[in-house]
Amino acid sequence: MNDWPDRRTGDRSDRYGRGSASPQPEGARAMPHIQRRPSSPQRPQMPPQRPQVPPQSQGYDDRYQDGGYGNPEPGYDSGYNTGQVYGSSGGSGRGGGGRRGGGDGGYVGRPAPDWRRRIKLGALTLVVVLLVVSVSTYFWADSKLKREVDLSKVIERPESGDGTNYLIVGSDSREGMSAEEKKRLRTGSAEGKRTDSMMILHDGSNGPTLISLPRDSNVEIPSFVGSESGKKFPGTGRQVKLNAAYAEDGPELLVRTVEFNTGLHIDHYVEIGFGGFAKIVDAIGGVELDIPKAFKDKKSGADFKAGKQTLNGEQSLAFVRTRYAFAGSDLDRTKNQQKFLAALASQTATPSTIINPFKLYPTMGAGLDTLIVDKDMSLWSLANMFFAMKGVTGGDGTSMNMPISGSVGGNLVWDKAKVKQLVQQLNNDEKVTVSSD
């Protein structure tokens, strides 16, 4: 037995793998081969390789003579790694950090990242996320709409014209309001609900037109079918205030009365109560309004100074309800309602609200929770109405009161000739030239 590594015999016998008689583990005795020494000048330098030690062996492997620089048997892989990178043409180094390629000794690193592919994948992921969020938002919002008005119950309807006509109603409903909210908003505690404001919004190719219908308008109640009973009530020529039609048999009779007295087909019905109105304003952080003249009203709680100011929900409700502080009473109130609703729509339909989920969802939630619409109303139609309302204050928009010719018994009488011309222009989707003066 020789004293390895100083006297190596070069004998590559079949002792490999048989172990030795020494009590010392072979792994410990094999450690000296880590110390490298120059190879013989006659032999090509080969990378040092670590012997593959059989587990629990008690001998050494004298196949590795001459400091371990002999030629290994074909196919033998020691698994030894000195921390350096070795390689040859067409092969890869054992360090895993790079390779020599092309036979020129040049270093070839990892392939550069494919940024085009990464950008495409990122864009696709973003589109998928936006699509999922949009679809989820649509179904969430659609589930909140209260489609309670059945316009199929309205009889003897006029033919539809060009464009879309919405009947927008602000009711004094206190549904869902706490006693504290009723006190703060000065709504009172009356049971049931009545119309506090009524407007027709026409959305067509010549710009939107917003027409206020004073609640004290003198109208005739036509024949109608009861929304609950299904019984037909013949027309008797009764003359009442417009808001009495709503109080008598709800939205269906109100639509029937408006269509009968104007000849204009109503495509959709939208109603919002006191509480929902105030919540929408608070959700967007208030509405900025320019009030030309200061006024007060004890009944509505209004107390405004002249100039630009931001109104919260409580102040906004007081602003649109006030009529006793004005000489024109209900006619002046309808003008304020138009002004406020246009400002509300304009300041809500902004990028800062639409792309900000912390403002968008509270605003949509506050409005959709209290909106009552007809059964055929879609979210798309509702959105169109909202943006048409915003366009009222634009260059192509028009806002006006229903033309008035006088009064009878305290009720406002519509100017029949102007109303007929106005309806004809709306049905033909023409530019409105009729004025309310």
C-alpha positions as CSV (number, residue, x, y, z in Angstrom):
1,M,0.0,0.0,0.0
2,N,1.5,3.3,-1.0
3,D,1.4,6.6,0.9
4,W,-0.9,8.7,-1.3
5,P,-0.6,11.4,-2.6
6,D,3.3,11.4,-2.5
7,R,3.9,7.9,-4.0
8,R,1.3,7.1,-6.5
9,T,1.7,3.9,-8.5
10,G,-0.6,4.8,-11.4
11,D,-2.2,1.5,-10.8
12,R,-5.8,1.7,-12.0
13,S,-6.7,-1.7,-10.7
14,D,-10.1,-2.9,-9.7
15,R,-9.7,-1.7,-6.1
16,Y,-11.9,1.3,-7.0
17,G,-15.0,1.3,-4.7
18,R,-13.7,-1.5,-2.4
19,G,-12.6,0.8,0.4
20,S,-9.5,0.3,2.6
21,A,-8.4,-1.3,5.8
22,S,-7.9,2.1,7.5
23,P,-10.3,2.9,10.3
24,Q,-10.4,6.5,9.1
25,P,-13.2,7.4,6.7
26,E,-12.1,7.7,3.1
27,G,-13.7,11.2,2.7
28,A,-11.3,12.6,5.4
29,R,-8.3,11.0,3.8
30,A,-9.2,12.2,0.4
31,M,-9.2,15.9,1.4
32,P,-5.5,16.5,0.4
33,H,-6.4,16.2,-3.3
34,I,-7.9,19.7,-3.0
35,Q,-4.4,21.1,-3.0
36,R,-3.6,21.5,-6.7
37,R,-0.1,21.1,-8.1
38,P,1.1,21.7,-11.6
39,S,0.6,18.9,-14.1
40,S,3.3,17.2,-16.1
41,P,4.3,19.4,-19.1
42,Q,3.8,16.3,-21.3
43,R,0.1,16.1,-20.4
44,P,-2.6,18.5,-21.4
45,Q,-4.0,20.4,-18.5
46,M,-7.4,19.2,-17.5
47,P,-9.8,20.8,-15.0
48,P,-9.5,19.3,-11.6
49,Q,-12.3,17.0,-10.8
50,R,-13.6,15.7,-7.6
51,P,-13.7,12.0,-7.1
52,Q,-17.0,10.5,-6.6
53,V,-16.7,8.8,-3.2
54,P,-18.8,5.8,-2.5
55,P,-20.8,6.3,0.7
56,Q,-19.5,4.6,3.9
57,S,-16.2,3.6,2.2
58,Q,-13.0,3.0,4.2
59,G,-10.5,3.1,1.4
60,Y,-9.2,5.6,-1.1
61,D,-9.5,5.5,-4.8
62,D,-6.1,5.1,-6.3
63,R,-7.5,5.6,-9.8
64,Y,-6.6,9.3,-9.2
65,Q,-2.9,9.1,-9.4
66,D,-0.5,12.0,-10.0
67,G,-2.5,14.5,-7.9
68,G,-5.8,13.6,-9.6
69,Y,-4.7,14.8,-13.0
70,G,-4.8,11.5,-14.8
71,N,-7.2,10.9,-17.6
72,P,-10.5,9.8,-16.2
73,E,-12.4,6.9,-17.7
74,P,-14.9,7.9,-20.4
75,G,-18.2,9.0,-19.1
76,Y,-16.9,9.5,-15.6
77,D,-18.2,12.7,-13.8
78,S,-16.7,13.5,-10.5
79,G,-19.0,16.5,-9.8
80,Y,-16.1,18.5,-8.5
81,N,-16.3,22.3,-8.8
82,T,-13.4,24.6,-8.0
83,G,-15.6,27.8,-8.4
84,Q,-14.0,28.5,-11.8
85,V,-15.8,28.3,-15.1
86,Y,-14.4,25.9,-17.7
87,G,-15.8,25.1,-21.0
88,S,-15.1,24.3,-24.6
89,S,-16.5,25.0,-28.0
90,G,-20.1,24.0,-28.0
91,G,-20.1,23.1,-24.3
92,S,-21.1,24.8,-21.2
93,G,-19.1,25.5,-18.0
94,R,-19.8,23.7,-14.9
95,G,-20.2,26.9,-12.9
96,G,-23.6,27.6,-14.4
97,G,-22.8,31.3,-14.7
98,G,-21.9,31.4,-18.4
99,R,-20.4,29.5,-21.2
100,R,-17.8,29.7,-23.9
101,G,-19.2,29.5,-27.4
102,G,-18.1,29.7,-31.0
103,G,-14.6,28.4,-30.3
104,D,-13.2,32.0,-29.9
105,G,-13.0,32.0,-26.1
106,G,-15.7,34.8,-25.9
107,Y,-18.1,34.8,-22.9
108,V,-21.7,34.5,-23.7
109,G,-24.1,35.6,-20.9
110,R,-27.8,34.9,-20.4
111,P,-30.1,35.9,-23.3
112,A,-31.5,39.5,-23.0
113,P,-35.1,39.7,-21.7
114,D,-37.7,40.0,-24.4
115,W,-39.3,43.3,-23.4
116,R,-41.8,43.3,-26.2
117,R,-43.2,40.0,-25.0
118,R,-43.3,41.3,-21.4
119,I,-45.1,44.5,-22.4
120,K,-47.6,42.5,-24.4
121,L,-48.3,40.2,-21.5
122,G,-48.6,43.1,-19.1
123,A,-51.0,44.9,-21.4
124,L,-53.1,41.8,-21.9
125,T,-53.2,41.3,-18.1
126,L,-54.3,44.9,-17.6
127,V,-57.1,44.6,-20.2
128,V,-58.3,41.4,-18.6
129,V,-58.4,43.0,-15.1
130,L,-60.2,46.1,-16.4
131,L,-62.7,43.9,-18.3
132,V,-63.4,41.8,-15.2
133,V,-63.8,44.9,-13.0
134,S,-66.1,46.6,-15.6
135,V,-68.3,43.5,-15.9
136,S,-68.5,43.1,-12.2
137,T,-69.3,46.8,-11.7
138,Y,-72.1,46.6,-14.3
139,F,-73.8,43.7,-12.7
140,W,-73.4,45.2,-9.3
141,A,-74.9,48.5,-10.4
142,D,-77.7,46.8,-12.4
143,S,-78.8,44.8,-9.4
144,K,-79.3,48.0,-7.4
145,L,-81.7,49.7,-9.8
146,K,-85.3,49.6,-8.6
147,R,-87.3,48.9,-11.7
148,E,-90.8,49.5,-10.2
149,V,-92.6,51.6,-12.8
150,D,-94.5,49.6,-15.5
151,L,-95.1,51.9,-18.5
152,S,-97.0,49.1,-20.2
153,K,-99.9,50.0,-18.0
154,V,-100.1,53.5,-19.6
155,I,-102.9,53.5,-22.2
156,E,-103.6,55.5,-25.3
157,R,-100.0,56.7,-25.7
158,P,-98.8,59.1,-28.4
159,E,-96.4,57.8,-31.1
160,S,-92.7,57.9,-30.4
161,G,-90.6,60.6,-32.1
162,D,-86.9,61.0,-32.8
163,G,-84.6,61.1,-29.8
164,T,-85.2,59.9,-26.3
165,N,-87.5,61.5,-23.7
166,Y,-87.0,61.1,-20.0
167,L,-89.5,62.2,-17.3
168,I,-87.3,63.0,-14.3
169,V,-89.1,63.3,-11.0
170,G,-87.9,64.5,-7.6
171,S,-90.2,63.2,-4.9
172,D,-90.4,64.2,-1.3
173,S,-90.2,60.5,-0.3
174,R,-88.6,60.1,3.1
175,E,-88.3,56.3,2.7
176,G,-85.2,55.0,4.4
177,M,-84.5,58.2,6.3
178,S,-84.0,58.2,10.1
179,A,-85.7,60.7,12.4
180,E,-82.4,62.5,12.8
181,E,-82.0,62.8,9.0
182,K,-85.5,64.1,8.6
183,K,-84.9,66.7,11.2
184,R,-81.5,67.8,9.8
185,L,-82.8,68.0,6.2
186,R,-86.1,69.7,7.3
187,T,-88.2,67.2,5.3
188,G,-90.9,66.8,7.9
189,S,-92.5,63.4,8.6
190,A,-95.5,63.3,6.2
191,E,-96.5,59.8,5.1
192,G,-96.4,58.8,1.5
193,K,-94.7,60.9,-1.2
194,R,-95.5,63.7,-3.6
195,T,-93.6,65.2,-6.5
196,D,-91.4,68.1,-5.6
197,S,-90.1,68.7,-9.1
198,M,-90.8,67.3,-12.6
199,M,-88.8,67.7,-15.8
200,I,-88.7,66.4,-19.3
201,L,-85.2,65.8,-20.7
202,H,-85.0,65.3,-24.4
203,D,-81.8,63.7,-25.7
204,G,-81.3,64.1,-29.5
205,S,-78.9,64.9,-32.3
206,N,-79.4,68.6,-31.8
207,G,-78.3,68.7,-28.2
208,P,-80.2,68.0,-25.0
209,T,-83.2,70.0,-23.9
210,L,-84.4,70.2,-20.3
211,I,-88.0,71.4,-19.7
212,S,-89.3,72.0,-16.2
213,L,-93.0,71.2,-15.5
214,P,-94.1,73.4,-12.6
215,R,-95.9,71.3,-10.0
216,D,-98.7,73.9,-10.0
217,S,-99.4,73.5,-13.7
218,N,-103.1,73.2,-14.6
219,V,-103.7,69.9,-16.4
220,E,-106.5,67.5,-17.2
221,I,-106.7,64.0,-15.8
222,P,-107.4,61.7,-18.7
223,S,-108.8,58.2,-18.7
224,F,-106.4,55.7,-17.2
225,V,-105.9,52.2,-15.8
226,G,-105.2,51.9,-12.1
227,S,-101.6,50.8,-11.5
228,E,-102.7,48.5,-8.7
229,S,-106.3,47.7,-9.4
230,G,-106.1,47.3,-13.1
231,K,-109.5,49.0,-13.4
232,K,-110.1,51.6,-16.1
233,F,-111.2,55.0,-15.0
234,P,-112.8,57.1,-17.7
235,G,-111.8,60.7,-18.2
236,T,-114.2,63.3,-16.8
237,G,-112.3,66.5,-17.8
238,R,-111.1,67.1,-14.2
239,Q,-108.6,70.0,-14.0
240,V,-106.0,69.6,-11.3
241,K,-102.4,70.6,-10.4
242,L,-99.9,68.3,-12.1
243,N,-98.5,66.9,-8.9
244,A,-102.0,65.7,-8.0
245,A,-101.8,63.1,-10.7
246,Y,-98.8,61.5,-9.0
247,A,-100.5,61.7,-5.6
248,E,-103.6,60.0,-7.0
249,D,-102.1,56.9,-8.7
250,G,-98.3,57.2,-8.8
251,P,-95.8,57.3,-11.7
252,E,-98.0,55.6,-14.2
253,L,-100.8,58.2,-14.0
254,L,-98.3,61.0,-14.0
255,V,-96.8,59.7,-17.2
256,R,-100.3,59.3,-18.7
257,T,-101.2,62.8,-17.7
258,V,-98.0,64.4,-19.1
259,E,-98.4,62.5,-22.4
260,F,-102.1,63.4,-22.7
261,N,-101.5,67.1,-22.1
262,T,-98.4,67.5,-24.2
263,G,-98.7,64.9,-27.0
264,L,-95.0,63.9,-26.2
265,H,-94.1,60.2,-25.8
266,I,-92.2,59.5,-22.6
267,D,-89.6,56.7,-23.1
268,H,-88.2,56.4,-19.6
269,Y,-89.1,57.4,-16.1
270,V,-86.6,58.3,-13.3
271,E,-87.4,59.2,-9.7
272,I,-85.2,60.1,-6.8
273,G,-86.2,61.0,-3.2
274,F,-84.9,63.5,-0.7
275,G,-82.4,61.2,1.0
276,G,-80.8,59.9,-2.1
277,F,-80.4,63.4,-3.5
278,A,-78.5,64.6,-0.5
279,K,-76.3,61.4,-0.4
280,I,-75.2,61.8,-4.0
281,V,-74.0,65.4,-3.3
282,D,-72.1,64.4,-0.2
283,A,-70.5,61.4,-2.0
284,I,-68.9,63.7,-4.6
285,G,-67.8,66.1,-2.0
286,G,-70.4,68.8,-2.6
287,V,-71.4,70.9,-5.6
288,E,-70.0,74.3,-6.5
289,L,-72.6,76.8,-7.4
290,D,-72.7,80.5,-8.2
291,I,-75.7,82.1,-6.4
292,P,-76.3,85.5,-7.9
293,K,-78.4,86.9,-5.0
294,A,-78.6,86.0,-1.3
295,F,-81.8,84.5,0.0
296,K,-83.3,82.8,3.1
297,D,-86.3,80.5,3.6
298,K,-87.3,79.1,7.0
299,K,-89.4,76.3,5.6
300,S,-86.6,74.8,3.5
301,G,-83.8,75.9,5.8
302,A,-82.1,77.9,3.0
303,D,-79.7,80.6,4.0
304,F,-77.3,81.5,1.2
305,K,-75.0,84.4,0.5
306,A,-74.3,85.7,-3.0
307,G,-71.3,84.3,-4.9
308,K,-69.6,81.0,-5.6
309,Q,-69.8,78.4,-2.9
310,T,-69.8,74.6,-2.4
311,L,-73.1,73.2,-1.2
312,N,-73.2,69.9,0.8
313,G,-76.2,67.5,0.7
314,E,-78.2,69.4,3.3
315,Q,-77.7,72.8,1.6
316,S,-78.3,71.4,-1.8
317,L,-81.7,70.0,-0.8
318,A,-82.6,73.4,0.7
319,F,-81.6,75.2,-2.5
320,V,-83.7,73.1,-4.9
321,R,-86.8,73.1,-2.6
322,T,-87.0,76.8,-1.8
323,R,-89.8,78.7,-3.5
324,Y,-91.3,81.1,-0.9
325,A,-88.3,83.3,-1.0
326,F,-88.8,84.1,-4.7
327,A,-91.3,86.4,-6.4
328,G,-91.9,83.9,-9.1
329,S,-92.5,81.1,-6.5
330,D,-92.5,77.7,-8.3
331,L,-91.3,79.1,-11.6
332,D,-88.1,80.5,-10.0
333,R,-87.7,77.3,-8.1
334,T,-87.7,75.2,-11.3
335,K,-85.0,77.4,-12.7
336,N,-82.8,76.8,-9.6
337,Q,-83.5,73.1,-9.9
338,Q,-82.3,73.0,-13.5
339,K,-79.2,75.0,-12.7
340,F,-78.3,72.7,-9.8
341,L,-78.9,69.4,-11.6
342,A,-76.8,70.6,-14.6
343,A,-74.0,71.5,-12.1
344,L,-74.3,68.2,-10.3
345,A,-74.1,66.2,-13.5
346,S,-71.2,68.3,-14.8
347,Q,-69.1,67.9,-11.6
348,T,-69.9,64.2,-11.2
349,A,-69.1,63.1,-14.8
350,T,-65.4,64.0,-14.5
351,P,-62.2,61.8,-14.7
352,S,-61.5,62.5,-11.0
353,T,-64.8,60.8,-10.1
354,I,-65.0,58.1,-12.8
355,I,-61.5,56.7,-12.4
356,N,-61.4,57.0,-8.7
357,P,-63.1,54.0,-7.1
358,F,-63.2,55.7,-3.7
359,K,-65.5,58.4,-5.2
360,L,-67.2,56.4,-8.0
361,Y,-68.6,53.5,-6.0
362,P,-70.0,55.7,-3.1
363,T,-71.6,58.0,-5.7
364,M,-73.1,55.2,-7.7
365,G,-74.2,53.4,-4.5
366,A,-75.9,56.6,-3.1
367,G,-77.8,57.3,-6.3
368,L,-78.7,53.7,-7.4
369,D,-80.0,52.8,-3.9
370,T,-82.7,55.5,-4.1
371,L,-83.5,55.6,-7.8
372,I,-86.8,54.3,-9.1
373,V,-87.0,53.7,-12.8
374,D,-89.2,52.0,-15.4
375,K,-88.8,48.3,-16.1
376,D,-87.2,48.9,-19.5
377,M,-84.5,51.2,-18.2
378,S,-81.0,49.9,-18.7
379,L,-77.8,51.2,-17.2
380,W,-76.8,52.4,-20.7
381,S,-79.9,54.5,-20.9
382,L,-79.4,55.8,-17.5
383,A,-75.8,56.8,-18.3
384,N,-77.0,58.5,-21.5
385,M,-79.5,60.5,-19.5
386,F,-76.8,61.5,-17.0
387,F,-74.5,62.8,-19.7
388,A,-77.3,64.5,-21.5
389,M,-78.1,66.3,-18.3
390,K,-74.4,67.4,-18.2
391,G,-74.7,68.7,-21.7
392,V,-77.6,71.0,-20.9
393,T,-75.1,73.7,-19.9
394,G,-73.0,73.2,-23.0
395,G,-73.2,75.2,-26.1
396,D,-75.8,73.0,-27.8
397,G,-78.0,72.5,-24.6
398,T,-81.2,74.2,-23.8
399,S,-83.1,74.6,-20.5
400,M,-86.5,76.2,-20.1
401,N,-89.8,76.1,-18.3
402,M,-92.9,74.9,-20.0
403,P,-94.4,78.0,-21.8
404,I,-97.0,79.7,-19.6
405,S,-99.9,81.9,-20.8
406,G,-101.5,82.8,-17.5
407,S,-103.2,81.2,-14.4
408,V,-106.5,80.0,-13.3
409,G,-107.6,79.4,-9.7
410,G,-103.9,79.7,-8.7
411,N,-102.8,77.1,-11.2
412,L,-100.4,77.9,-14.1
413,V,-101.9,77.5,-17.6
414,W,-99.7,76.3,-20.4
415,D,-99.5,78.2,-23.6
416,K,-101.1,75.7,-25.9
417,A,-99.7,77.1,-29.2
418,K,-96.1,77.2,-27.9
419,V,-96.4,73.8,-26.3
420,K,-97.6,72.3,-29.6
421,Q,-94.7,73.9,-31.5
422,L,-92.2,72.8,-28.8
423,V,-93.4,69.2,-28.9
424,Q,-93.3,69.2,-32.8
425,Q,-89.6,70.3,-32.7
426,L,-88.8,67.6,-30.1
427,N,-90.5,64.8,-32.0
428,N,-88.7,65.8,-35.2
429,D,-85.4,66.2,-33.2
430,E,-85.0,69.8,-34.4
431,K,-83.3,72.6,-32.7
432,V,-85.6,74.1,-30.1
433,T,-86.5,77.7,-30.9
434,V,-89.5,78.0,-28.6
435,S,-89.0,80.1,-25.5
436,S,-90.8,80.0,-22.1
437,D,-91.2,83.8,-22.0
